[in-house]
């Protein structure tokens, strides 16, 4: 059974260009340097993220992030815009923008993801997806790894309940 862990602190805002930014915050019991490796190294990303990366994301420049759904990998262009280890990582993923901020809290990390998207209706869905992915990352960091939860497989790991919960939290 997949333990989804606690709900993340979430919110969203409208951007000046008519898009929407989800704010997703989780506290992890590991130092920023370790979390940074999970966010940037291809081998680590493959253990938890909804995509694989064709290179280390720890430095600016173009990359390809391939969205995984079962046996299907859909490559999407990406551009790492900022990489300031171990505190800030920002990159495009297709038409979306992801900004990961890591703040030390003693020996732990306060992780804040800002995910900017075009469709406001996707905010709770994306929150539920990141919840599952970040939980898998956390389990790996804790030494109790779980296979990545990606694509349609997410439905078998409580995604619908998470989405409903985040929808309730995020709706005005």
C-alpha positions in Angstrom: 0.0 0.0 0.0 1.3 3.5 -0.9 1.4 5.9 2.0 0.7 9.3 0.5 2.0 11.1 3.5 0.8 14.5 4.7 -0.8 17.1 2.4 1.4 19.8 1.1 0.9 23.5 1.8 -0.6 24.8 -1.5 -1.9 27.9 -3.1 -2.0 29.5 -6.5 -1.9 32.9 -8.1 -2.7 34.4 -11.5 0.3 35.7 -13.4 0.5 38.9 -15.4 0.4 37.0 -18.7 -2.9 35.2 -17.9 -1.3 31.9 -16.6 -1.6 30.3 -13.2 1.2 29.4 -10.7 0.8 26.6 -8.2 2.8 27.0 -5.0 3.5 23.5 -3.5 5.5 23.4 -0.2 6.8 20.3 1.6 9.3 19.8 4.4 11.8 17.0 3.9 14.0 15.5 6.6 17.2 15.8 4.4 19.7 18.6 3.8 19.3 20.8 0.7 22.5 19.3 -0.9 20.8 15.9 -1.0 17.5 17.2 -2.2 19.4 19.1 -4.9 20.8 15.9 -6.3 17.3 14.4 -6.4 16.2 17.4 -8.5 19.1 17.6 -10.9 20.8 14.2 -11.5 19.2 12.1 -14.2 19.6 8.8 -12.3 17.9 10.3 -9.2 15.1 12.0 -11.3 14.4 8.6 -12.8 13.6 7.3 -9.3 10.8 9.7 -8.6 10.0 12.4 -11.2 7.2 12.2 -13.8 9.9 12.5 -16.5 13.4 11.5 -17.3 16.1 14.0 -18.2 18.7 13.7 -20.9 21.3 15.5 -18.8 22.1 16.8 -15.4 19.8 19.8 -14.8 22.3 21.5 -12.4 23.5 24.0 -15.0 21.7 26.3 -17.5 21.0 25.4 -21.0 18.7 23.2 -23.2 17.6 19.8 -22.1 14.9 17.2 -23.0 12.5 16.0 -20.3 10.6 12.9 -21.4 7.2 12.5 -19.8 6.7 8.9 -18.8 3.3 7.1 -19.0 3.7 3.3 -18.8 5.9 2.2 -21.6 5.5 5.6 -23.5 8.0 8.4 -23.2 7.0 11.7 -24.7 10.1 14.1 -25.1 9.4 17.7 -24.4 11.9 20.5 -24.8 13.2 22.2 -21.7 15.5 25.0 -20.9 17.3 25.3 -17.5 17.1 29.0 -16.8 18.6 29.1 -13.4 20.7 26.6 -11.4 22.1 27.9 -8.1 23.1 24.8 -6.1 21.7 23.9 -3.6 18.9 26.5 -3.4 17.3 27.4 -6.8 16.5 25.4 -9.9 14.2 26.9 -12.6 13.4 25.3 -16.0 10.8 25.2 -18.7 9.0 21.9 -19.4 7.2 22.2 -22.6 4.9 25.2 -22.1 5.2 25.1 -18.3 7.7 26.7 -16.0 9.0 25.0 -12.8 10.9 26.8 -10.1 12.2 24.7 -7.2 13.4 26.6 -4.1 15.3 24.8 -1.3 15.7 26.4 2.1 17.7 24.9 4.9 15.8 24.3 8.1 18.4 22.8 10.4 19.4 19.5 8.8 16.1 19.5 6.8 14.9 21.3 3.7 11.8 23.4 3.0 11.1 22.6 -0.6 8.9 25.1 -2.5 7.8 24.3 -6.1 6.3 27.1 -8.2 4.7 25.4 -11.3 3.3 27.9 -13.8 0.7 26.6 -16.3 -1.8 27.9 -18.8 -5.0 26.2 -17.5 -6.4 27.1 -14.1 -8.4 23.9 -14.1 -5.2 21.9 -13.9 -3.9 23.4 -10.6 -5.4 20.8 -8.3 -4.5 18.0 -10.8 -0.9 19.1 -10.9 -0.8 19.5 -7.1 -2.0 15.9 -6.8 0.6 14.6 -9.3 3.5 16.5 -7.6 2.3 15.3 -4.2 2.7 11.7 -5.4 6.1 12.4 -7.0 7.5 14.3 -4.1 6.3 11.6 -1.7 8.2 9.0 -3.8 11.3 11.3 -3.7 10.9 11.5 0.1 10.6 7.8 0.5 13.8 7.3 -1.5 15.6 9.9 0.6 14.4 8.1 3.7 15.8 4.8 2.5 12.5 3.1 1.8 12.2 3.5 -1.9 9.0 3.1 -3.9 8.8 2.9 -7.7 8.0 6.1 -9.5 4.2 6.9 -9.7 3.7 8.3 -13.2 1.0 8.8 -15.8 -2.1 6.6 -15.6 -0.5 4.5 -12.9 -1.1 7.4 -10.5 -4.8 6.4 -10.4 -3.8 3.2 -8.5 -2.0 5.2 -5.8 -4.8 7.5 -4.6 -4.5 10.3 -7.1 -8.3 10.9 -7.3 -8.5 11.4 -3.6 -5.5 13.7 -3.5 -6.9 15.7 -6.4 -10.3 16.1 -4.7 -8.6 17.2 -1.5 -6.4 19.7 -3.2 -9.4 21.0 -5.3 -11.2 21.6 -2.0 -8.2 23.4 -0.6 -7.5 25.5 -3.7 -11.0 26.5 -4.7 -12.0 30.0 -3.8 
